[in-house]
């Protein structure tokens, strides 16, 4: 049986690059993609750090770009040799949720890089439900930037769009928006927010280097660790004492969601795209007393792909900083360690 190199999860803080069986077509709707580049996403740290409990033994990775190597008999949207990018969840394209554009909740959805579906940090990856999932790589975007379209840029875009849609009576050019979390997804959200053009964008984080990147994308940086009271005062001052019209929470931690609650105005919106656990850090009574409009959940990448791509095409020149660590897949153990310790902005593995 042919083998390939792949990043395998063994338990918290334990991954390795191993020789594993190369995937084969299991269904006539499958394709096999020969991976060219694959990235590390912040949500994978939930698994790596043991916060998200799961059985070991699967291949990591849900952000990957590659070329179609094999095609199932029923697949019509791509051919062998096509360059493709795949959203981090597969979708059928035909169920109630897919028809409504909510592809992340497809009734047949699976998440790459999980016990249910091996991921793309490998030389090859099997993509189920290919016609409802993969997208041909557009010629209008660089190969390097394209990997952002598997997850983090559409997710940032979706978080911003959702926050705006939750406040339909607010004119976006009059609005104050806050982005909480300036990791890769948060920075993508800031870029997306600047496309929509709110009156003012604030970016909240505690890492100075990330806040400077946020400034470069057009946001006013606020450090919650250095001066939380000053942060709250500044947002109040910019909004006539009310609080932010719209907040996008990207971190996925209770403290970040509580900050979102603290800075949003009554009848304002919170769009939470961070991967949360069980705790919601404010009570139903507090939510009631503030009339907050809250949306949480996973981005339907396939459903927003075209919109998000159009924005990224116009801003791809600003994302060079995102690729500060490009390394071979064979060095994945080091890459995970660097990313876990916040020593790099993002890690991209070349295969």
C-alpha distance (Angstrom), angle and dihedral (degrees) to the residues before:
residue distance angle dihedral
X1 . . .
X2 3.83 . .
X3 3.80 115.1 .
X4 3.80 136.0 -156.5
X5 3.79 140.3 -169.7
X6 3.81 115.8 -96.3
X7 3.82 140.9 164.9
X8 3.81 107.3 -112.9
X9 3.83 125.5 -164.1
X10 3.82 114.8 -134.1
X11 3.80 101.5 169.8
X12 3.81 139.1 -61.3
X13 3.83 110.8 -15.1
X14 3.81 90.1 -6.5
X15 3.79 121.3 112.6
X16 3.78 131.5 139.8
X17 3.78 140.1 -175.1
X18 3.79 106.7 -115.9
X19 3.77 142.1 170.6
X20 3.81 106.1 -107.2
X21 3.81 133.9 167.3
X22 3.78 113.4 -76.8
X23 3.83 110.9 -114.5
X24 3.79 120.7 -105.0
X25 3.79 133.6 -159.9
X26 3.80 109.3 -83.0
X27 3.79 98.5 174.8
X28 3.78 135.7 23.5
X29 3.83 88.8 -113.2
X30 3.83 92.3 58.7
X31 3.77 129.6 100.1
X32 3.80 130.1 -169.3
X33 3.80 115.6 -135.0
X34 3.80 123.4 -157.8
X35 3.79 100.8 -140.4
X36 3.81 118.7 -131.1
X37 3.79 100.5 174.2
X38 3.79 133.9 3.8
X39 3.78 129.8 -177.4
X40 3.77 139.9 -149.3
X41 3.80 115.3 -117.1
X42 3.79 127.1 -159.2
X43 3.79 91.5 -122.7
X44 3.81 88.7 62.9
X45 3.78 87.9 64.7
X46 3.82 88.0 68.5
X47 3.80 87.1 65.2
X48 3.79 95.4 36.9
X49 3.80 92.7 51.8
X50 3.80 93.4 45.9
X51 3.78 95.0 -114.7
X52 3.80 90.3 119.8
X53 3.79 106.0 52.8
X54 3.79 116.0 -139.9
X55 3.77 140.9 145.3
X56 3.83 115.8 -91.6
X57 3.77 129.2 -122.7
X58 3.81 103.4 72.2
X59 3.80 131.3 114.5
X60 3.80 115.0 -102.3
X61 3.79 129.1 -134.6
X62 3.80 139.4 75.1
X63 3.81 102.1 -174.1
X64 3.79 112.6 76.9
X65 3.79 143.5 138.2
X66 3.77 125.6 -162.1
X67 3.78 151.1 130.3
X68 3.80 125.6 -77.5
X69 3.82 108.4 -106.9
X70 3.83 101.6 172.0
X71 3.80 132.8 16.6
X72 3.80 130.2 -156.0
X73 3.80 118.6 -125.3
X74 3.83 94.6 -107.1
X75 3.81 98.1 46.6
X76 3.81 113.5 111.6
X77 3.82 106.5 161.7
X78 3.81 99.6 69.8
X79 3.78 139.1 28.3
X80 3.78 135.5 -154.1
X81 3.80 108.0 -73.8
X82 3.81 96.8 29.1
X83 3.80 115.7 131.7
X84 3.80 109.6 -128.9
X85 3.78 142.9 178.5
X86 3.79 119.0 -151.9
X87 3.81 126.1 -152.4
X88 3.78 112.9 -121.2
X89 3.82 91.1 -107.1
X90 3.79 126.0 47.3
X91 3.79 120.0 -128.5
X92 3.79 135.2 -170.1
X93 3.81 97.2 -138.4
X94 3.80 92.5 -141.0
X95 3.82 110.9 68.5
X96 3.83 125.4 95.0
X97 3.80 92.9 -91.7
X98 3.80 96.4 44.2
X99 3.80 92.4 49.6
X100 3.81 88.1 53.7
X101 3.81 92.3 50.2
X102 3.82 93.3 -107.4
X103 3.79 93.0 121.4
X104 3.81 95.3 155.5
X105 3.81 88.0 71.0
X106 3.80 96.4 47.3
X107 3.79 109.8 151.4
X108 3.80 88.0 -123.7
X109 3.80 96.1 41.6
X110 3.78 121.5 145.0
X111 3.80 129.1 -179.6
X112 3.78 119.3 -129.6
X113 3.79 114.0 -126.7
X114 3.79 96.4 33.1
X115 3.82 137.1 106.2
X116 3.82 87.6 -94.3
X117 3.80 97.5 52.7
X118 3.79 129.9 19.1
X119 3.78 114.1 -121.9
X120 3.76 138.4 -128.3
X121 3.81 102.5 -100.6
X122 3.78 87.3 105.1
X123 3.77 141.7 77.4
X124 3.80 91.4 -97.4
X125 3.80 134.9 17.5
X126 3.79 133.5 -168.8
X127 3.81 114.1 -129.9
X128 3.83 114.5 -161.4
X129 3.82 122.2 -156.3
X130 3.78 88.7 20.9
X131 3.81 98.2 176.3
X132 3.80 91.2 56.9
X133 3.79 95.3 40.9
X134 3.80 120.6 33.6
X135 3.78 124.6 72.9
X136 3.79 125.1 -156.1
X137 3.77 111.4 -114.8
X138 3.81 110.3 -103.8
X139 3.79 118.9 -129.8
X140 3.80 91.2 -135.1
X141 3.79 96.3 75.4
X142 3.79 132.6 59.1
X143 3.80 119.7 -105.4
X144 3.79 90.2 -119.6
X145 3.79 94.6 52.5
X146 3.80 93.2 44.0
X147 3.80 92.7 76.7
X148 3.82 88.0 67.7
X149 3.81 88.2 66.9
X150 3.81 93.1 66.5
X151 3.79 91.0 73.8
X152 3.76 126.5 -39.2
X153 3.80 103.9 61.5
X154 3.82 95.7 43.8
X155 3.81 88.1 44.9
X156 3.79 92.6 53.0
X157 3.79 90.8 44.8
X158 3.81 91.7 48.6
X159 3.79 92.0 50.5
X160 3.79 91.3 54.1
X161 3.79 95.0 42.9
X162 3.80 91.0 49.7
X163 3.81 92.4 51.1
X164 3.79 89.5 52.5
X165 3.81 94.0 46.2
X166 3.81 91.2 52.1
X167 3.83 88.9 61.9
X168 3.81 102.7 46.4
X169 3.80 94.8 163.2
X170 3.80 94.2 55.0
X171 3.79 115.7 94.0
X172 3.78 103.9 -132.5
X173 3.81 93.5 -139.8
X174 3.81 88.3 59.5
X175 3.81 94.6 45.9
X176 3.79 132.0 104.4
X177 3.80 112.9 -145.3
X178 3.80 128.4 -167.9
X179 3.82 124.0 -157.8
X180 3.81 113.1 -160.7
X181 3.80 112.0 -157.0
X182 3.80 125.3 30.8
X183 3.77 101.1 -153.4
X184 3.81 117.9 119.4
X185 3.83 94.9 -68.8
X186 3.79 92.5 45.4
X187 3.79 91.7 50.7
X188 3.79 89.2 50.2
X189 3.80 87.9 51.4
X190 3.81 90.8 52.4
X191 3.80 90.7 51.7
X192 3.80 90.0 49.0
X193 3.80 91.3 47.3
X194 3.80 91.2 53.3
X195 3.81 87.9 55.5
X196 3.81 91.0 58.9
X197 3.81 91.1 45.9
X198 3.81 110.7 -135.3
X199 3.79 115.7 -173.4
X200 3.79 91.2 -109.8
X201 3.81 136.5 4.4
X202 3.80 122.7 -157.2
X203 3.81 121.7 -165.9
X204 3.81 119.9 -157.6
X205 3.81 125.2 -161.0
X206 3.80 140.1 120.1
X207 3.82 99.4 -129.3
X208 3.80 110.1 92.5
X209 3.80 95.5 -153.6
X210 3.79 91.5 53.3
X211 3.78 91.7 48.4
X212 3.79 90.2 53.6
X213 3.80 89.7 53.0
X214 3.80 88.1 50.6
X215 3.80 89.4 52.5
X216 3.79 89.5 52.8
X217 3.80 89.8 55.3
X218 3.80 92.2 53.6
X219 3.81 105.7 -90.8
X220 3.79 129.4 122.2
X221 3.84 105.8 -120.8
X222 3.81 121.6 -132.4
X223 3.81 122.7 -174.1
X224 3.81 110.1 -147.4
X225 3.80 92.3 -171.0
X226 3.79 97.1 52.0
X227 3.80 96.5 42.9
X228 3.80 118.7 -0.6
X229 3.80 93.9 167.6
X230 3.78 90.9 49.4
X231 3.80 89.2 50.6
X232 3.80 91.9 54.0
X233 3.80 92.2 44.6
X234 3.81 92.7 51.0
X235 3.81 93.1 51.9
X236 3.80 91.0 47.4
X237 3.81 90.5 49.3
X238 3.80 91.7 52.7
X239 3.80 92.8 50.7
X240 3.78 104.9 44.3
X241 3.79 90.2 -99.4
X242 3.81 94.1 -58.8
X243 3.79 105.1 103.0
X244 3.79 131.8 -120.9
X245 3.78 120.4 -35.3
X246 3.80 92.6 -144.3
X247 3.80 133.6 18.4
X248 3.80 128.1 -169.5
X249 3.82 112.3 -161.3
X250 3.79 112.4 -161.0
X251 3.81 105.5 164.5
X252 3.80 103.7 77.0
X253 3.80 95.9 -142.0
X254 3.83 127.5 119.1
X255 3.81 92.3 -121.4
X256 3.80 90.9 55.4
X257 3.79 92.8 49.1
X258 3.80 89.4 48.1
X259 3.80 89.1 52.5
X260 3.80 88.4 51.8
X261 3.80 89.1 53.7
X262 3.80 91.4 47.3
X263 3.81 96.0 51.8
X264 3.82 101.1 39.6
X265 3.79 119.6 93.4
X266 3.81 124.4 -127.4
X267 3.81 109.1 -76.3
X268 3.80 88.3 15.8
X269 3.80 123.5 129.1
X270 3.80 134.3 -111.1
X271 3.79 116.6 -163.6
X272 3.80 107.9 -170.0
X273 3.80 115.6 -166.1
X274 3.80 96.6 160.1
X275 3.81 117.5 111.5
X276 3.80 103.6 -107.6
X277 3.78 134.8 -165.2
X278 3.78 126.6 -145.9
X279 3.80 101.6 -63.3
X280 3.80 124.6 92.6
X281 3.83 105.1 -170.5
X282 3.78 98.8 -146.8
X283 3.77 131.0 55.6
X284 3.76 129.8 -115.9
X285 3.78 87.1 -111.3
X286 3.80 91.4 56.0
X287 3.79 91.4 48.1
X288 3.79 90.4 48.8
X289 3.78 93.0 49.0
X290 3.81 91.7 54.1
X291 3.82 99.9 38.8
X292 3.79 90.7 -134.9
X293 3.78 120.8 -177.2
X294 3.80 106.9 -141.0
X295 3.79 131.0 -174.2
X296 3.79 124.1 176.6
X297 3.76 134.7 177.2
X298 3.76 154.4 72.9
X299 3.79 121.5 -37.1
X300 3.83 116.5 -110.4
X301 3.81 92.8 -134.6
X302 3.80 96.3 -179.3
X303 3.81 90.2 49.4
X304 3.82 95.1 53.1
X305 3.81 98.0 29.7
X306 3.81 98.4 109.6
X307 3.82 94.1 46.3
X308 3.79 93.9 46.3
X309 3.80 92.9 45.2
X310 3.80 91.6 54.6
X311 3.80 89.7 55.7
X312 3.81 94.6 44.9
X313 3.81 91.4 49.2
X314 3.79 89.5 60.6
X315 3.81 94.2 45.6
X316 3.81 104.7 34.5
X317 3.81 90.9 108.2
X318 3.82 88.3 67.8
X319 3.80 95.9 57.5
X320 3.78 102.8 71.5
X321 3.82 89.8 109.6
X322 3.80 89.2 63.1
X323 3.79 91.4 72.1
X324 3.78 100.0 55.8
X325 3.81 93.1 130.5
X326 3.79 117.7 43.6
X327 3.79 113.4 165.0
X328 3.80 140.9 156.6
X329 3.80 118.8 -87.0
X330 3.80 88.5 -115.8
X331 3.83 88.2 70.6
X332 3.81 94.7 54.7
X333 3.81 94.4 121.0
X334 3.81 89.9 60.1
X335 3.81 91.0 42.7
X336 3.80 92.8 55.3
X337 3.79 91.3 48.2
X338 3.81 92.8 51.1
X339 3.80 92.2 47.1
X340 3.80 93.5 45.9
X341 3.81 90.6 53.2
X342 3.84 92.6 47.9
X343 3.80 91.5 -118.8
X344 3.81 92.5 133.1
X345 3.79 134.5 35.8
X346 3.79 95.1 -131.8
X347 3.80 137.6 -16.3
X348 3.80 122.6 -135.1
X349 3.80 119.8 -171.9
X350 3.78 119.0 -151.6
X351 3.79 113.5 -147.4
